[in-house]
Amino acid sequence: MKLQNLIQLLPAFALLTVIGCGSSAPPKATLEQNAFASVEGLGDVAGDPKMFATAFVDGAAPDNHQDYAQRGYEIAGEAEVNGDQLTVPVKIFGGVVATSSADRAKKAADVGTTTQNWVLQRVGEEWKIKDAPLG
């Protein structure tokens, strides 16, 4: 084979190598990971009453969404799944500066840290919060 022909085939070999070696789609998030994202992202959506309501099962959103916006949330242990319901310990901490829909910063919450059990309900393919006590 002539050198010129080999050089012309080089891009095709490179492409086949890239395609064939470990090019796989990123793993899909598990249902449990989706539930954890719903919990840990609650502080971000709590500044907007409409977005806050969509994080909860219909009719379960608390009226005090501002209180939720001033706190942060972190999964604090193992989740217990029972059918379409999941219970998980959530660490709730203060000191988070909340923003309103107008992006004006509000005073940070001056509350301690607590851990509460939250209940989530699977609605279709996503987890929505059913009960989220602050403490």
Phi and psi in degrees as a GROMACS rama.xvg file:
@    title "Ramachandran Plot"
@    xaxis  label "Phi"
@    yaxis  label "Psi"
@TYPE xy
-74.0928  152.652  LYS-2
-60.1515  -38.01  LEU-3
-63.8974  -41.0619  GLN-4
-65.886  -39.0402  ASN-5
-63.7908  -41.4426  LEU-6
-63.9649  -36.8942  ILE-7
-68.1075  -30.8325  GLN-8
-83.5203  -14.7196  LEU-9
-56.1022  -46.3312  LEU-10
-60.0954  -36.0108  PRO-11
-66.5612  -42.5002  ALA-12
-63.1494  -40.8756  PHE-13
-62.4563  -43.5536  ALA-14
-63.3618  -44.044  LEU-15
-63.9683  -35.3767  LEU-16
-65.9737  -44.1307  THR-17
-65.3632  -42.9488  VAL-18
-66.6922  -40.4045  ILE-19
-82.9051  -16.3141  GLY-20
-105.676  94.7286  CYS-21
68.8666  17.8786  GLY-22
-88.512  93.6395  SER-23
-122.872  158.542  SER-24
-67.9028  149.742  ALA-25
-62.5936  148.11  PRO-26
-63.3595  143.989  PRO-27
-73.34  146.702  LYS-28
-68.3287  142.063  ALA-29
-78.0787  163.837  THR-30
-59.6112  -38.5651  LEU-31
-64.7289  -40.3227  GLU-32
-63.5134  -38.192  GLN-33
-64.9765  -38.5908  ASN-34
-64.7275  -43.7792  ALA-35
-62.9227  -38.1174  PHE-36
-64.3065  -36.4172  ALA-37
-62.8341  -39.6921  SER-38
-71.5128  -53.0385  VAL-39
-69.99  -20.4855  GLU-40
-93.2702  0.835553  GLY-41
-61.106  -39.2799  LEU-42
-60.0522  -32.7911  GLY-43
-70.803  -37.9252  ASP-44
-88.8477  -12.9707  VAL-45
-68.2086  -18.8154  ALA-46
-69.9857  -18.1202  GLY-47
-115.733  112.363  ASP-48
-55.4256  -36.2721  PRO-49
-70.0402  -44.6042  LYS-50
-66.2116  -38.1579  MET-51
-59.4243  -45.9716  PHE-52
-62.1871  -34.4681  ALA-53
-72.0821  -16.2747  THR-54
-76.6079  -15.0252  ALA-55
-108.855  157.864  PHE-56
-58.9435  145.55  VAL-57
-47.7748  126.401  ASP-58
82.961  -1.30585  GLY-59
-100.143  -7.166  ALA-60
-68.058  127.454  ALA-61
-66.5862  154.382  PRO-62
-74.5046  -22.2995  ASP-63
-91.6708  55.111  ASN-64
-59.3177  -27.0005  HIS-65
-62.9095  -37.6602  GLN-66
-63.2244  -36.5171  ASP-67
-71.7893  -31.157  TYR-68
-69.9873  -22.0784  ALA-69
-94.1049  11.4214  GLN-70
-128.674  161.392  ARG-71
-113.692  158.401  GLY-72
-134.75  138.907  TYR-73
-144.541  136.811  GLU-74
-65.6854  130.468  ILE-75
-116.486  15.5046  ALA-76
172.153  -167.8  GLY-77
-77.5062  140.361  GLU-78
-84.9737  147.753  ALA-79
-114.476  116.782  GLU-80
-100.609  131.459  VAL-81
-133.999  90.2504  ASN-82
67.9598  -122.267  GLY-83
-94.4349  17.6703  ASP-84
-125.062  142.169  GLN-85
-131.523  132.752  LEU-86
-115.82  131.008  THR-87
-142.263  138.098  VAL-88
-74.2747  133.534  PRO-89
-123.203  125.515  VAL-90
-82.2752  125.153  LYS-91
-114.326  125.168  ILE-92
-131.765  152.673  PHE-93
-98.8886  -167.723  GLY-94
84.7193  10.5518  GLY-95
-91.96  131.607  VAL-96
-83.4635  121.093  VAL-97
-89.0862  148.765  ALA-98
-121.081  145.368  THR-99
-90.2819  -179.818  SER-100
-64.8495  -17.8022  SER-101
-91.5301  6.92238  ALA-102
60.7128  31.0447  ASP-103
-96.454  126.165  ARG-104
-69.1139  141.137  ALA-105
-111.098  164.069  LYS-106
-59.7531  139.753  LYS-107
-66.644  145.262  ALA-108
-67.7205  133.754  ALA-109
-106.835  72.0819  ASP-110
-126.888  156.325  VAL-111
-78.0318  -173.722  GLY-112
-99.7233  139.354  THR-113
-143.614  164.544  THR-114
-124.746  129.408  THR-115
-129.148  151.603  GLN-116
-87.0041  124.056  ASN-117
-107.621  148.962  TRP-118
-115.539  130.794  VAL-119
-117.884  151.433  LEU-120
-123.491  133.884  GLN-121
-78.1908  125.652  ARG-122
-122.032  105.326  VAL-123
66.7699  -121.573  GLY-124
-102.273  10.4393  GLU-125
-131.049  160.134  GLU-126
-97.6781  132.923  TRP-127
-121.291  149.786  LYS-128
-77.43  133.421  ILE-129
-104.49  -39.511  LYS-130
-146.874  122.472  ASP-131
-137.327  75.4573  ALA-132
-67.5814  143.619  PRO-133
-88.8752  -20.2306  LEU-134
